[in-house]
Amino acid sequence: MKQTVHLQTTAVHGTAVHGNINQRVPKSSHALVTPIMQTSTYIFADSADLRAYKAAQAEGKPIEGRYQYGRYGNPTIRAVEERLTALEGGEDGLLFPSGMAAISTTLLSLLSSGDHIVHTDDSYGKTREICAVFLPRFGVEATMVPMGDYEAMEAAVRPNTRLILSESPTNPYIRVIDMERVVAIAKKHELLTVIDSTFATPINQRPLSFGIDLVIHSATKYLGGHNDLLAGAVIGDGELIALIKDHRGMLGSISDPNSAYLLERGLKTLGLRVQQHNKNGAEIARYLDQHPRIESVWHPSLPSHPDYTIAQAQMDGFGGVVSFEVKVDDSATPEAVASSIMDKFRIAQNSPSLGGTETLLMQPSIAVYYALTPAECAAMGVKGNLIRYAAGVEETADLLADLEQALEK
């Protein structure tokens, strides 16, 4: 009978927990923790050994645990790839040196000159920049559609459309895409689907279970969880992952074993951390939703959120990121009002990241879109009075007290 375990258990033990303990492959020197294999190349006993390795590769049956050169594999990195694949329920997965490396390599691997993609508007700025500026240089066109407008999404599909790309939840407004509707559109038009699930983690959401082809993570955030590494990951369909792996080797977008080691260590507490992130995010959102100095709040746990019903149906938790706009009168600019509140926090710190143990907050109009005018920011859907609050794993009561004193002043 197939053994069923919870995600937190898989996060601790990886794929080994799905079999008999006596069948586990021992690590080097029988270590409990995956060792850091700090090597760029590997040796072969003789020419026959090398020929056997190459022959197995050519047949598509690589020898388990054997590698030739660091750009094509490393046992420490592979252990993390297998753990991430198990968490997402995919066929295979790849590790990258950053989330943007994962996105860019995936798009370059799947697209050719003359192709077209459809992507949603509420997303990370650099992802939108890749679609609007970088891909067109290589003859790939992109159409941006409003998040949540599935009629516009389907209407944007052309004969040369190759894939649909979105985040869920999105950055910075925590929108949640209806994956079943996206998959239905994609199947109708024979398209690939790619979801950046960084804000959710596999603890809160598993896009592959809805039929999404590939899921991407900036592992720098929740998966690593301690603000001490850069990493990215792509998990999903085995054939697509094999194609991306070939391109990763050519483009040289390779992670390193030290970062992989830190990421695996972080993954072991993922379920525990996300539980506290979820609690803090929901409590912060409820508090802000009732506060007289707050104009709008975005968090999928709130019934007022535009995707509340979708989130309830396809997510197990809603994460620690809460975005909100502060009320502004005529005495100051929206940006100045938000900045004055940002500077009053004692626990939460001003930083452009999220998903770690520490609570971080940022003002997108300054941290991301500083070079743009207020009108240009507004055209992109970002107001000067917007604050993105990324709750860490501190005690909820302390975060609420910190928020209260910052708003009251």
Phi, psi and omega in degrees: 000135182293132180280133178248127179231162179281161184297322180297324177293318176297322179299326180281317190254348183069209183289342184299330185288346182274002178230186178288139183300331180284350180259002181293141177280121182293144176281170180306131181058022179060033179291146175288316181269142178300122181290156174275111178272089185273079180214145178260345181213168186226153185251158177239145184298321180195184182296325179295321178297317179295317180299319179297321179295313182292324179294318178296320177299313182298329180275359182074022179232069183300146180287125182302130176080005180252138181222159180247318184211145188300335180288344183250359177161154179205136185297326178294315179296318181297323179299322179288320178302318180293323179293317178295320178298318178295320181295321182274348182073033180266178177272329179196167181207162181226145177256144180229165182285351176196166177295321179293328175295323178295316181293310184295317180294321178298312181294318179294331180283327187264345187246150176229164178304132183099349178280168180220144176232159174243132178220158183272155188280322181278096183201172180303137186304319182288332175294317177296325180293321176302314183290321187273330189242314188283307183299321178301335177296339181250018175081019179253125179264152180224139176243124179265130181238154179298136177299129178091355179261092186281336173293318178294324179298312181290324180295335181281347182292134179242171176300332182260010179291135184252321185205164173246130182239133176206163166259157173194115351295161186267170179241120013252002190265010171054038176287150182240122182278146176278099187293326179297321179290320179297315180296322179297317177297316182297317180293322180299323184252010178057054180247158171273155178234134180229126180238127170275111186251027183305314184292337185268316192068160178293347177291320183265338187197139179230091185304328182298330181290345177264001180101003175296142184282316184223139175242136183243146176227140158274098183290352173302331188272244188297323186296314174288309167080000185230014178055036182229015179207160170244132178195158175219165182210149172230130182226145175157222183303132186298318181293320178293319179296321178298320178295314180295324179298318178301316180289326176300319179294323179286317183281344176077023181275072191253134173284174178240154186297331180293316177295322178298319178300313179297322180294316179297321178298318178295321182299331183295337178249014185303309182299320180293317181293315182298326177302316180286323175302314180299315180298311182297317180299315181294319180293318178298316180298316180296319179297311182295325183297337181255358187278134183292342181268001183254132181271314182214149178226138177238114172199131186298348178283345182273132176301337179283348181292137184298339181246025183304312183295317178298315181299319179298328184278328188239004178238149177262351179190166192239008172078176186258002182269124178233127176252141181210154176247133180271150178289145184230136173255193185276359185278345182206164177285155178305319181295320180293320179297313179297319180297321181296325177287317178306319185284353182266350182292146179251323180266307179293136184243149183282109183200144185273036180230191183192170171085002180263182182292332180270143176284129181233149175221153182215155176250099188306324183298336177259310187291329184246319189243037184302324184283351182266154175283162177305323180293320179293321177297315180298323178296334178269003178087015182241118179265159180293336181267013179275133174236132174257119184251117180251098183294136175271214182247019177294171177297132184304315183300324180292320178293320179295320179295321179295318179295319182297315181291328179292320181284325182291328181287000000 
